[in-house]
Structure formats: C-alpha cells, structure tokens
Amino acid sequence: MKHVWMFAFIGFIAIVFTYFFISSRDMAVIKYFPIDDSHYFTEASTTLTTSDDEDNDEIKWDVASSSNDSMYLRQDVSLLYVNGRLKGVVNKWKENAQHIEKQTVLQGEDSKKYEAISFHHGEIHGEKDEIKSIQATSNDTLYIIDSPHSKKTAFHKAQSTEEKEWTGKLDHAIDQQLEAQWDELIHHYQIPREKYIHIPLTELTAFSKENPFPGTTGAEFDRILGQLWEGLYKNYVLGIEDSQSKHPIQSYIPLILLDKNGKHLIVLYEDDAGEKHQLIQYY
C-alpha cells in the first residue's frame, strides 16, 4: 500500500544549549526511490570522539559515507542529541559524487551523553528517466564523565564499575525527562500504548532487513525505512532549519511508535511553543 503521511504543524522545544544547523544546500531533498541492488555503500558511519587531554573539551562529530560508484546525488543527514535534547543537525550533499564527509567540532563541559544518528542516501538516475536509490543508517553514543570527584573519562560503552555507575546515573536522569514528555504526547493523542513498540529515534538503527519492524518482512524494510526518513526530513529536519530565523530550537528526542500488527508507525514530538505533533506513516 502506498504510504501516507499525516502531520500537524512542525517545531521544537527551545533549551539553553547553543544550537547549530550545518547545511551545504539551499534546497535539500531526500526522497525514497526503489532500491538499486547493483549499487551500495562501502562506508556509512557516524563517529563521536573526544581528546584524552584533560584540558581539551572538544567533541568531534564525524559523518562519512562512500558508495561503490559516483551517483547523481549523494546526501547525508545527521542529528546530534546531548542529554536527550537536540544539539545540532548536519545536512550535506553533493551532485555526481561518490564520497561525503563532514566533521563538526563542539565544546563539551560537565558530564553528558552524546547521541548521533545519521541517514545516508544516494539517488541514481538511469536510462529512460528511471530513478533508484541506496540508503543506510548509522549511529554512535559517547559518554563524557567530567566530575570534580573523578578523573575525566570518555567511553562508548561502560566497562569499569565506575563507568557503569555514571552511565546509570546519566541514563536515569535523561530517561525520566524523555518519558515524561513522551507520556504527555501519548496521552494527548489518546494512543493505546500497549499496541505499540516504543523506540527513540536515536535507536532506529536496531532494526534492519534481518530484524524488521514488527509485523513486517525483511523485503518491506527498505521501503518503510526510506519513506520514514523521507517524512522525517521534510517535516522534522527542514522544520528545524525554518525555525532558525525565529530563535534557537532544541527538541527532545522524538518517539517512534511501531504498530505491533505491522500496519503503520507514529512519530511524536513537541515544538518550542509547547505544541504537540504527530506524523503517521501507513505501510
């Protein structure tokens, strides 16, 4: 069945962080086309790193992708959340390109959890105006522990007892904030929560052809995922860019609700004015 997107107005919650949007095109488009099995990504990565230097608070956010051949249009979009709230967006594209990479440097301070998720896209124009595409997702998570009571440390996955304790504290505080907003959104739209699997946008990479959305098949996964990112891009990412002229915008991580019967999904988030919004995609 052809997908359908239903949406309200778009926007986001404002918070105290400095917000940035990095774009290399005036008019950006991500659109799902049938997957081209003869083309593929040789690299699709999102990486968060920091220096071992105690006096260096820089966080590096790297997004890169390479395809096996040059394509009509290559585009990478990446979202970075800090302690559950949007810090920035990278939106980079190239025409007739095979490789894209972008490094963004931001200043970190105190103990924080950094989460980035990216969508890598390629648009291929063939004979007789046939258009196909390739796509991939990637993500990374970085914990920075910077406390007067312990040595500054950075890790992707807790190993030591101390790291596990700090991870538990950070995750608990962040999850409480996120759950409070998501509960409010679910209640507002009177959604029967027991009929859905709840997935933060940052954890979308947990699904694949081998582990598709509930009630769907691996063969359907590429189309559903591609159409999901098409909708997110048009209604969420470009909404961030449009809001810049007014004031900085940083929303909480959107919540994706996956219908257990495999019929549709819902994306929930709230804007900077406190208005609630949902996107509904039917499979």
ZAVOTI-845220 format. One record per residue (C-alpha): x, y, z; residue in one letter; residue number from 1; chain. Coordinates in steps of 0.1 Angstrom, whole numbers. Layout:
[node [X Y Z] "A" NUM "A"]
...
END
This chain:
[node [0 0 0] "M" 1 "A"]
[node [13 34 -8] "K" 2 "A"]
[node [25 52 23] "H" 3 "A"]
[node [6 82 37] "V" 4 "A"]
[node [20 109 59] "W" 5 "A"]
[node [-4 129 81] "M" 6 "A"]
[node [11 157 101] "F" 7 "A"]
[node [3 188 122] "A" 8 "A"]
[node [25 219 124] "F" 9 "A"]
[node [62 214 129] "I" 10 "A"]
[node [85 227 156] "G" 11 "A"]
[node [107 220 186] "F" 12 "A"]
[node [114 228 223] "I" 13 "A"]
[node [139 256 230] "A" 14 "A"]
[node [166 249 256] "I" 15 "A"]
[node [197 266 269] "V" 16 "A"]
[node [223 249 247] "F" 17 "A"]
[node [239 267 217] "T" 18 "A"]
[node [222 253 186] "Y" 19 "A"]
[node [236 249 152] "F" 20 "A"]
[node [224 238 117] "F" 21 "A"]
[node [250 229 91] "I" 22 "A"]
[node [238 227 56] "S" 23 "A"]
[node [255 228 22] "S" 24 "A"]
[node [225 232 0] "R" 25 "A"]
[node [198 259 -3] "D" 26 "A"]
[node [171 234 -13] "M" 27 "A"]
[node [175 199 1] "A" 28 "A"]
[node [155 168 -8] "V" 29 "A"]
[node [156 133 5] "I" 30 "A"]
[node [131 111 -14] "K" 31 "A"]
[node [127 74 -13] "Y" 32 "A"]
[node [130 55 -47] "F" 33 "A"]
[node [132 18 -52] "P" 34 "A"]
[node [165 3 -40] "I" 35 "A"]
[node [191 -3 -67] "D" 36 "A"]
[node [207 -37 -58] "D" 37 "A"]
[node [237 -31 -81] "S" 38 "A"]
[node [248 -1 -60] "H" 39 "A"]
[node [257 0 -24] "Y" 40 "A"]
[node [276 19 4] "F" 41 "A"]
[node [311 8 10] "T" 42 "A"]
[node [311 30 41] "E" 43 "A"]
[node [284 46 62] "A" 44 "A"]
[node [295 59 96] "S" 45 "A"]
[node [288 82 124] "T" 46 "A"]
[node [315 87 150] "T" 47 "A"]
[node [317 107 182] "L" 48 "A"]
[node [352 112 198] "T" 49 "A"]
[node [370 134 222] "T" 50 "A"]
[node [406 140 232] "S" 51 "A"]
[node [423 122 261] "D" 52 "A"]
[node [437 156 271] "D" 53 "A"]
[node [422 168 304] "E" 54 "A"]
[node [423 204 292] "D" 55 "A"]
[node [406 197 258] "N" 56 "A"]
[node [368 198 260] "D" 57 "A"]
[node [363 194 222] "E" 58 "A"]
[node [338 168 209] "I" 59 "A"]
[node [343 157 173] "K" 60 "A"]
[node [312 146 154] "W" 61 "A"]
[node [322 129 121] "D" 62 "A"]
[node [297 117 95] "V" 63 "A"]
[node [310 99 63] "A" 64 "A"]
[node [298 77 36] "S" 65 "A"]
[node [311 62 3] "S" 66 "A"]
[node [293 44 -24] "S" 67 "A"]
[node [307 19 -49] "N" 68 "A"]
[node [301 43 -77] "D" 69 "A"]
[node [295 80 -84] "S" 70 "A"]
[node [258 90 -82] "M" 71 "A"]
[node [236 117 -94] "Y" 72 "A"]
[node [230 129 -58] "L" 73 "A"]
[node [247 119 -25] "R" 74 "A"]
[node [233 132 8] "Q" 75 "A"]
[node [240 126 45] "D" 76 "A"]
[node [218 140 73] "V" 77 "A"]
[node [228 136 109] "S" 78 "A"]
[node [211 146 142] "L" 79 "A"]
[node [230 151 174] "L" 80 "A"]
[node [213 150 208] "Y" 81 "A"]
[node [230 159 241] "V" 82 "A"]
[node [214 146 273] "N" 83 "A"]
[node [183 138 252] "G" 84 "A"]
[node [179 172 236] "R" 85 "A"]
[node [188 183 201] "L" 86 "A"]
[node [222 200 198] "K" 87 "A"]
[node [226 203 160] "G" 88 "A"]
[node [220 190 125] "V" 89 "A"]
[node [244 182 97] "V" 90 "A"]
[node [229 182 62] "N" 91 "A"]
[node [254 177 35] "K" 92 "A"]
[node [250 168 -2] "W" 93 "A"]
[node [270 165 -34] "K" 94 "A"]
[node [260 160 -70] "E" 95 "A"]
[node [278 134 -92] "N" 96 "A"]
[node [297 123 -61] "A" 97 "A"]
[node [309 90 -45] "Q" 98 "A"]
[node [321 102 -11] "H" 99 "A"]
[node [308 126 15] "I" 100 "A"]
[node [323 135 48] "E" 101 "A"]
[node [318 162 74] "K" 102 "A"]
[node [335 169 108] "Q" 103 "A"]
[node [319 192 133] "T" 104 "A"]
[node [336 203 165] "V" 105 "A"]
[node [317 214 195] "L" 106 "A"]
[node [327 223 231] "Q" 107 "A"]
[node [317 199 258] "G" 108 "A"]
[node [316 205 295] "E" 109 "A"]
[node [304 186 326] "D" 110 "A"]
[node [291 150 324] "S" 111 "A"]
[node [269 144 293] "K" 112 "A"]
[node [256 117 270] "K" 113 "A"]
[node [260 124 233] "Y" 114 "A"]
[node [239 105 207] "E" 115 "A"]
[node [240 109 170] "A" 116 "A"]
[node [220 92 143] "I" 117 "A"]
[node [225 96 105] "S" 118 "A"]
[node [208 87 73] "F" 119 "A"]
[node [229 82 42] "H" 120 "A"]
[node [212 84 9] "H" 121 "A"]
[node [221 81 -28] "G" 122 "A"]
[node [200 89 -58] "E" 123 "A"]
[node [207 71 -91] "I" 124 "A"]
[node [194 83 -124] "H" 125 "A"]
[node [194 56 -151] "G" 126 "A"]
[node [181 51 -186] "E" 127 "A"]
[node [146 62 -196] "K" 128 "A"]
[node [144 86 -166] "D" 129 "A"]
[node [144 56 -142] "E" 130 "A"]
[node [153 67 -106] "I" 131 "A"]
[node [165 44 -79] "K" 132 "A"]
[node [183 48 -46] "S" 133 "A"]
[node [206 34 -19] "I" 134 "A"]
[node [203 41 18] "Q" 135 "A"]
[node [219 33 51] "A" 136 "A"]
[node [217 44 87] "T" 137 "A"]
[node [244 47 113] "S" 138 "A"]
[node [247 60 149] "N" 139 "A"]
[node [271 64 178] "D" 140 "A"]
[node [268 72 215] "T" 141 "A"]
[node [295 88 236] "L" 142 "A"]
[node [295 93 274] "Y" 143 "A"]
[node [317 121 288] "I" 144 "A"]
[node [322 120 326] "I" 145 "A"]
[node [337 152 339] "D" 146 "A"]
[node [333 155 377] "S" 147 "A"]
[node [354 171 405] "P" 148 "A"]
[node [352 137 422] "H" 149 "A"]
[node [367 116 394] "S" 150 "A"]
[node [391 118 365] "K" 151 "A"]
[node [377 130 333] "K" 152 "A"]
[node [369 100 310] "T" 153 "A"]
[node [351 92 278] "A" 154 "A"]
[node [336 59 266] "F" 155 "A"]
[node [311 45 242] "H" 156 "A"]
[node [301 15 264] "K" 157 "A"]
[node [307 13 301] "A" 158 "A"]
[node [334 -12 311] "Q" 159 "A"]
[node [345 -4 346] "S" 160 "A"]
[node [323 -3 377] "T" 161 "A"]
[node [327 34 379] "E" 162 "A"]
[node [317 39 343] "E" 163 "A"]
[node [286 17 348] "K" 164 "A"]
[node [276 38 378] "E" 165 "A"]
[node [279 70 359] "W" 166 "A"]
[node [261 56 329] "T" 167 "A"]
[node [233 45 352] "G" 168 "A"]
[node [230 80 367] "K" 169 "A"]
[node [230 98 334] "L" 170 "A"]
[node [206 74 317] "D" 171 "A"]
[node [182 75 346] "H" 172 "A"]
[node [181 113 347] "A" 173 "A"]
[node [177 116 309] "I" 174 "A"]
[node [151 88 306] "D" 175 "A"]
[node [130 105 333] "Q" 176 "A"]
[node [128 137 312] "Q" 177 "A"]
[node [121 118 280] "L" 178 "A"]
[node [95 95 295] "E" 179 "A"]
[node [76 125 310] "A" 180 "A"]
[node [74 142 276] "Q" 181 "A"]
[node [65 110 257] "W" 182 "A"]
[node [38 101 282] "D" 183 "A"]
[node [23 136 278] "E" 184 "A"]
[node [23 132 240] "L" 185 "A"]
[node [8 97 241] "I" 186 "A"]
[node [-19 109 265] "H" 187 "A"]
[node [-26 140 243] "H" 188 "A"]
[node [-32 119 212] "Y" 189 "A"]
[node [-50 92 232] "Q" 190 "A"]
[node [-28 65 218] "I" 191 "A"]
[node [-32 29 233] "P" 192 "A"]
[node [4 25 243] "R" 193 "A"]
[node [1 -13 246] "E" 194 "A"]
[node [-4 -17 209] "K" 195 "A"]
[node [29 -2 200] "Y" 196 "A"]
[node [66 -8 205] "I" 197 "A"]
[node [83 24 217] "H" 198 "A"]
[node [116 34 200] "I" 199 "A"]
[node [135 66 205] "P" 200 "A"]
[node [147 80 171] "L" 201 "A"]
[node [183 75 182] "T" 202 "A"]
[node [178 37 185] "E" 203 "A"]
[node [163 33 150] "L" 204 "A"]
[node [194 15 138] "T" 205 "A"]
[node [184 -15 159] "A" 206 "A"]
[node [162 -25 130] "F" 207 "A"]
[node [173 -40 97] "S" 208 "A"]
[node [163 -64 70] "K" 209 "A"]
[node [173 -92 93] "E" 210 "A"]
[node [153 -76 122] "N" 211 "A"]
[node [125 -56 105] "P" 212 "A"]
[node [97 -36 122] "F" 213 "A"]
[node [71 -58 139] "P" 214 "A"]
[node [45 -73 117] "G" 215 "A"]
[node [66 -66 85] "T" 216 "A"]
[node [90 -86 64] "T" 217 "A"]
[node [126 -80 55] "G" 218 "A"]
[node [116 -74 19] "A" 219 "A"]
[node [95 -45 30] "E" 220 "A"]
[node [120 -30 54] "F" 221 "A"]
[node [140 -8 29] "D" 222 "A"]
[node [108 9 16] "R" 223 "A"]
[node [93 15 50] "I" 224 "A"]
[node [126 29 64] "L" 225 "A"]
[node [132 51 33] "G" 226 "A"]
[node [97 65 35] "Q" 227 "A"]
[node [101 71 72] "L" 228 "A"]
[node [133 92 67] "W" 229 "A"]
[node [116 110 38] "E" 230 "A"]
[node [89 121 61] "G" 231 "A"]
[node [113 129 89] "L" 232 "A"]
[node [134 150 66] "Y" 233 "A"]
[node [105 170 51] "K" 234 "A"]
[node [86 176 84] "N" 235 "A"]
[node [113 174 111] "Y" 236 "A"]
[node [147 183 97] "V" 237 "A"]
[node [136 211 74] "L" 238 "A"]
[node [114 224 102] "G" 239 "A"]
[node [145 229 123] "I" 240 "A"]
[node [161 249 95] "E" 241 "A"]
[node [130 270 90] "D" 242 "A"]
[node [128 278 128] "S" 243 "A"]
[node [163 293 129] "Q" 244 "A"]
[node [151 327 118] "S" 245 "A"]
[node [130 330 150] "K" 246 "A"]
[node [151 315 178] "H" 247 "A"]
[node [173 285 186] "P" 248 "A"]
[node [154 253 187] "I" 249 "A"]
[node [163 221 206] "Q" 250 "A"]
[node [137 194 210] "S" 251 "A"]
[node [137 162 229] "Y" 252 "A"]
[node [144 130 210] "I" 253 "A"]
[node [113 121 190] "P" 254 "A"]
[node [95 89 199] "L" 255 "A"]
[node [86 63 172] "I" 256 "A"]
[node [57 41 179] "L" 257 "A"]
[node [57 9 158] "L" 258 "A"]
[node [23 -8 154] "D" 259 "A"]
[node [26 -44 166] "K" 260 "A"]
[node [3 -55 138] "N" 261 "A"]
[node [26 -40 111] "G" 262 "A"]
[node [1 -16 97] "K" 263 "A"]
[node [17 18 105] "H" 264 "A"]
[node [41 38 127] "L" 265 "A"]
[node [37 71 145] "I" 266 "A"]
[node [64 98 153] "V" 267 "A"]
[node [57 121 182] "L" 268 "A"]
[node [74 153 193] "Y" 269 "A"]
[node [67 187 208] "E" 270 "A"]
[node [77 221 194] "D" 271 "A"]
[node [93 251 211] "D" 272 "A"]
[node [59 267 218] "A" 273 "A"]
[node [48 236 236] "G" 274 "A"]
[node [25 224 208] "E" 275 "A"]
[node [24 187 202] "K" 276 "A"]
[node [27 170 168] "H" 277 "A"]
[node [25 136 153] "Q" 278 "A"]
[node [34 121 119] "L" 279 "A"]
[node [16 89 109] "I" 280 "A"]
[node [31 66 82] "Q" 281 "A"]
[node [9 38 68] "Y" 282 "A"]
[node [28 9 53] "Y" 283 "A"]
END
